[in-house]
Structure formats: C-alpha cells, structure tokens
Amino acid sequence: MSDPVVGVLALQGDVREHLVALAATGAVARPVRRAQELDGIDGLVLPGGESTTISKLAVLFGVLDPLRARVRAGLPVYGTCAGMILLADKILDPRSGQETVGGIDMIVRRNAFGRQNESFEAAVAVRGVPGEPVEGVFIRAPWVESVGGAVEVLAEHDGHIVAVRQGDVLATSFHPELTGDHRVHALFVDMVRARAKADAL
C-alpha cells in the first residue's frame, strides 16, 4: 500500500515527538484535533501527557465518542503513557469525571511508578520489536494491573506489565518517542499497514 496516514491526537501532550517518530517509519503523520479529521486516517496515536486533561479536552472538542466508534470498528491505535490509560477499559483509580476511549481489556493504575521526580529510564525487551531491548522512558507512568484473555503481554518491567496488545490496539507505559529509537512506532505502522491491506481484500 502507499504510505499509511497515521494521526496523533493533538489535544495535549508530546504530539510533535510522535509526529517525528511516525514520519521516520514511513508513515504520513498528521495532527488530529477534530472528529472529522478521524475520517482521513489509517491509524492513530494517543500521546503521553495528562490523561485526565486529554479526556476532558476530547469531550470538549467532540472527539471522544467518534474515536470510541472508530476503535470499536477496528481503527489501529497506539497509546503511550497517558495514551495507555485512555485505551484501558477500566482505570483502577480514576480522577473524577475521567473517561477512557477503551479498546484493551485491561485495568490500569495511574502514576503507578511514582511522581514526576521519580521518573526513570530502563531497558525493556518488547515482544515483536527485533534487536536489543528498547530504552523505556517512564514519566509518571502507569502500569497494567491485569489483562483479559484476549490481551497479549508484550513487555514487563520490575514485575509489572508495561506493554500490551489486543488486536490492532497497542499500548506502552513508557515513551519511545523521546528516545530517537523508532522501532516501537515501526511495529505500530506495520500493524496499520496490515490492517489496511486486510480491509482492501
């Protein structure tokens, strides 16, 4: 297929870094802020940032319900950090009024690895990513408390699940977009290409 068009939800968070990483993998990367912009994409990244803020802005901009519908219809989505929280079917300790997009049968704990000043980096071996472990940047990062039977665990750190996949939905606790290593984004773009190819048959 021609280069897939992959959006980055551009309401809050590290949008630019994801756009750069996606472009480096051969995708056409574009910011998405409004519901109608969801129509022209083959996949979407939900960036790191503040999950409660992104959730509230998604409601305010009228994006949340259309995005939920697209995910249920099979849109490939990748969420990092706050994006992982947004993709969880359930949050263990949600803020008041916090909503999720859903898409992965998992329970996520917000800020599980600690506050901002407890951020750290660690080598993480991710299933499906060839070569050396990726450098995981954990910033107020969540972890996955539990997963349903349809969820594939791709990586753990210190006994906690930090990367998962369910169908065409991928999520990591950490921020590969901050490292210059684009292999996790390449994995996602390959997922987008495979889905587009299957849909074209």
Residue pairs with C-beta under 8 A, 6 or more apart in sequence:
1 193
1 196
1 197
1 200
3 26
3 27
3 28
4 27
4 28
4 42
4 43
4 189
4 192
4 193
4 196
5 27
5 28
5 30
5 40
5 41
5 42
5 43
6 22
6 27
6 28
6 29
6 30
6 41
6 42
6 43
6 44
6 45
6 188
6 189
6 192
7 29
7 30
7 31
7 32
7 37
7 38
7 41
7 43
7 44
7 45
8 15
8 18
8 19
8 22
8 29
8 30
8 31
8 32
8 44
8 45
8 47
9 15
9 32
9 33
9 44
9 45
9 46
9 47
9 54
9 58
9 63
9 67
9 83
10 31
10 32
10 33
11 33
11 53
11 54
11 57
11 58
11 61
11 63
12 49
12 50
12 53
12 54
12 57
13 47
13 48
13 49
13 50
13 54
13 82
13 83
14 47
14 48
14 49
14 175
14 177
14 178
15 31
15 47
17 47
17 175
17 177
17 178
18 29
18 45
18 47
18 80
18 177
18 185
19 29
19 30
19 31
20 29
20 177
21 176
21 177
21 182
21 185
22 29
22 45
22 185
22 189
23 29
24 182
24 185
25 182
25 185
25 186
25 189
26 189
27 43
27 189
27 192
30 37
30 40
30 41
32 38
32 41
32 44
32 63
33 61
33 63
34 61
34 62
34 63
35 61
35 62
35 63
35 66
35 67
38 44
38 63
38 66
38 67
38 70
38 75
41 75
42 76
42 192
42 195
42 196
43 75
43 76
43 77
43 78
43 188
43 189
43 191
43 192
43 195
44 67
44 70
44 75
44 76
44 77
44 78
45 77
45 78
45 79
45 80
45 83
45 188
46 54
46 77
46 78
46 79
46 80
46 82
46 83
46 86
46 87
46 101
47 80
47 81
47 82
47 83
47 177
48 80
48 81
48 82
48 83
48 139
48 175
48 177
49 81
49 82
50 82
51 82
51 85
51 86
51 98
51 110
52 95
52 97
52 98
54 82
54 86
55 64
55 86
55 97
55 98
55 99
55 100
56 97
56 98
58 64
58 67
58 99
58 101
59 99
64 99
64 101
67 101
68 101
68 102
71 77
71 101
71 102
71 103
71 169
72 103
74 167
74 168
74 195
74 199
75 168
76 168
76 169
76 170
76 188
76 191
76 192
76 195
77 87
77 101
77 103
77 168
77 169
77 170
78 169
78 170
78 171
78 172
78 185
78 188
78 191
79 85
79 86
79 87
79 169
79 170
79 171
79 172
80 171
80 172
80 174
80 175
80 176
80 177
81 139
81 140
81 141
81 142
81 172
81 173
81 174
81 175
83 171
84 108
84 142
84 144
84 171
84 172
84 173
85 91
85 100
85 108
85 110
85 142
86 100
86 101
87 100
87 101
87 102
87 103
87 104
87 169
87 171
88 100
88 102
88 104
88 106
88 107
88 108
88 144
88 171
89 100
89 102
89 103
89 104
89 105
89 106
89 107
90 100
90 106
90 107
90 108
91 98
91 100
91 107
91 108
91 109
91 110
92 107
92 108
92 109
92 110
92 145
93 109
93 110
94 110
95 110
103 166
103 169
104 147
104 151
104 164
104 166
104 169
104 171
105 147
105 148
105 149
105 150
105 151
105 166
106 144
106 145
106 146
106 147
106 148
106 151
106 161
106 164
106 166
106 171
107 144
107 145
107 146
107 147
108 142
108 143
108 144
108 145
109 142
109 143
109 144
109 145
110 142
111 140
111 141
111 142
112 141
112 142
112 143
112 160
113 120
113 138
113 140
113 141
113 142
113 143
113 160
113 173
114 140
115 140
116 139
116 140
119 137
119 138
119 139
119 140
119 141
120 138
121 135
121 136
121 137
121 138
122 135
122 136
122 138
122 157
122 158
123 132
123 133
123 134
123 135
123 136
124 133
124 134
124 135
124 136
124 155
124 157
124 162
124 163
124 174
125 133
125 134
125 155
126 133
126 134
126 154
126 155
126 163
126 172
126 183
126 184
126 187
127 152
127 153
127 154
127 155
127 163
128 154
128 165
128 187
129 183
129 184
129 187
130 183
131 183
134 174
134 176
134 179
134 181
134 183
134 184
135 176
135 179
135 181
136 157
136 162
136 172
136 173
136 174
136 175
136 176
137 174
137 175
137 176
137 178
137 179
138 157
138 162
138 173
138 174
138 175
139 175
141 162
141 173
141 174
142 173
143 160
143 161
143 162
143 173
144 153
144 160
144 161
144 162
144 164
144 173
145 161
147 153
147 161
147 164
148 166
150 166
150 167
151 164
151 165
151 166
152 164
152 165
152 166
153 161
153 163
153 164
154 163
154 164
154 165
154 170
154 172
155 161
155 162
155 163
155 172
156 162
157 173
162 172
162 173
162 174
163 170
163 171
163 172
163 173
163 174
164 170
164 171
165 171
168 191
168 192
168 195
170 187
170 188
170 191
172 184
176 182
176 183
176 184
176 185
177 185
